[in-house]
């Protein structure tokens, strides 16, 4: 997959790839995002530490796609607000049907919802999902610009996945050295493509999350 630049003006992703009544329900803690130098506003990069898996069911049966390389670039403010998903890279992907899968995130960057709300928000919310997480990134819906295109070589088909209404994407975050994030079966519904495409794609993966530039760990606190 080619890397799409901000200049192309075409956010899981991931790191992405990186952050509403549903938002209001989750945003119940004051949030501060810091690097070792203090509150941090700027770009962050999420890089996979193990293969990322995308799973779905189609008329052909279960479809499992495994990507060896993944990187999500996002923008965040130190208070967790006004997050943007700026770049998504999923490379070296294959499926259980054989052949390759070329995955592209189109229409980046994702900067706001269709109603003009925040595309992404980071919340300090310890163990809110019962996974021992420090907090989470939520990418809000609907964002009609989101178009994750997957082109399968075998069988030959092109599939599109997005964030229609009610499809918020949540990534758990963990303080530590390194700072990390986890996708645990978060689902993107199919929005178009071949009839044999999976009706949804559930993503799982583990990531380190660092400042860019700098490569510093991040900490969530209240």
N, C-alpha and C positions, 0 to 999 in steps of 0.2 A: 504494500500500500504506500502511496506517496504521502508525504507530510504536507498538510495544508497550512499555509501561512496566514497570519492576520491580514496581510495585504490582500489576500485573495477574497476576504470578507465573505467566505461561503457560508458537550458537553457537551453513556453511563450516561469525556469520557469522557476516567476515567475515568482522567485521569481522569471519562474522562478522562474528566475526567477526570468542573470539580466543584456544583455545589451540588389571598389564599386563606381560607379558613383553616386548612390543614397546616399551613405554615404557622399561623398564630397559635395553634394548639401545641406545636412542638417548640416554639421559641419562647420558653418560659424561664430561661436563665439568661442573665447578662453574660456576654461572651467577650473575651479578650484573646486574640491570637498573637503570640509572641515568638520571636526567635531569641537566641541568647543575648541579643543587644537591646531587646525591649519590644514594645508593640510593633507588629509587622503588617504593612500594607504593600501588596505587590503580587507578582506572579509566583505560583507554586507549581511544582512538577511532581506527578505521581508516576512511579516507575514500578512495573511488576517485578516481584521476587520469585515467582513461579508462573507456569503457563496459565493464561486466562481461558476459562471454559465458557462457551455459549451453548445452551441446550434448549431444544424446542421439539415440538411434535408436529408432524405434517402428514398429509395423506400417504406419504411414502414410509412413514414410521418415525422413530426418534432420530433427530439430527443433532449430532454433537460436533461442534467446531472448537478446535484448540488452537490458540494463538501463542506462539513462543515469546513474542515481544509486544509490549504495550506501554504507552506513555500518554498521559493526560496532562494538559497545561491549562491552568485556571488562574483567574485574578481574584483576589480577596481583599477586603478591608479588615483592619485590625479589630473592628467590632463585629465581624462576621457578616456584614451586610453587603449588598450590591455585588454579589459574586457573578463571575462570567466564566463560561467554558470557552476557551480560545483555541484549543487544538486537541485532536485525538489521533493517536497512531496505534493501529493494530496490525502487526506484521507477522509473516511466516505462519499463516493460518492454514490448517487442513481440516477435513471433515471425515467422519466415519464412513462416508460413502466413497472415499477415495478422492484424489485430486486436491486442488487448492481452493481457498476462499479469499477473495480480495475484498477487504472491508474498508470503506471510506465514510467519514463523517462529512456530510455536505452542508453548505450554507453557514459555516462557522464565521464569526464567533456567535455563541448564543448568549445574548446580553439581557433579555427581558422576556417576560411572558407575553402572551397575546394581548392581555389587558394592560400591559405597561408595568407590571409588577416585577419584583426582583427575580432574575433567572435562578440565582443560587443564594443560599444562606447557610452559614456555619453556626451551629448551636453547641454550647457547652451544656451537656446533659448526661452526667455520669450514669452509666448502666441503664439508660432509658429503654433499651431494647433487650436487656438481659444478657448482653454479650461481654460485659466487663469493659465496654467502650467508655472513652472520656467524653465523647460528643459525636456529632455527625454532620455531614454535608447533605443538604437537601436540594436537589435540582427540581424546581417547581414546574408544574404543568398548568395549562397547555402552552407549549411552545411549538407552533406549527412549523417553524423553521427547522426543527430537529429532523434530520433525515439520515439515518444510518443505513447505508447501502451495502449489501453483501452479494457478491457475484460468485456463484459456485461454478466450478468447471465440471463437476460430476455430481448429480445430473446438472446439465446446463440450465441455470435459472438465476434470475436477479430478484432480490428481496429488499424491501424497505421497511424500516422500523422507526418509531417516533415516540413523542410524548404528548399524546392527546389528553384531554381533560381527565383527571382522576388517575394519572400515571406518574405521580411524583417518584423520583429516583433518590434513594437514600444510601449513603456510604458511611459506615461506621468509622470513627477516628480514634486513635489510641496514642496518648502521650508516651514517650519513651525515647530510647536511643537505639535505633533510629525511630522517628515518628512514623506511624504507619496508618494505613487505611484498609478496609476490607469490604468487598462486594460479596454478598452472601445470598445469591439467587434473586437479585433484583431484576425485574422483568420489563422489557420494552415490547409493546404490542406491535404486530404487523400493521403497516399502514398502506401497503401496496406491493405489487409485484406478481410473480408467477403463482398460479393456484397451488402448486406443490410446495410453496414456502412454508416453513413453520409459522403457526399462528401467533407465536410470541417467542422471544429469545430471553432466557434467564441467564444472567451473567454471574460468575463467581471468580474471584481473584484476590490476591494479596499484593499490597503496594507499599513502598516507602514514599514518604511525602516530604519534600525539601523545598526550601526557597530557591528561586531562580532569578538572577544568578546568585551564587554563594554556596548553595548546597547545604544550608543549615537546617537543623531539625526545628520543628514547630511545636509549640505547647498551647493547649487550650486551657483557659481558666475563667473564673467568674470575675 
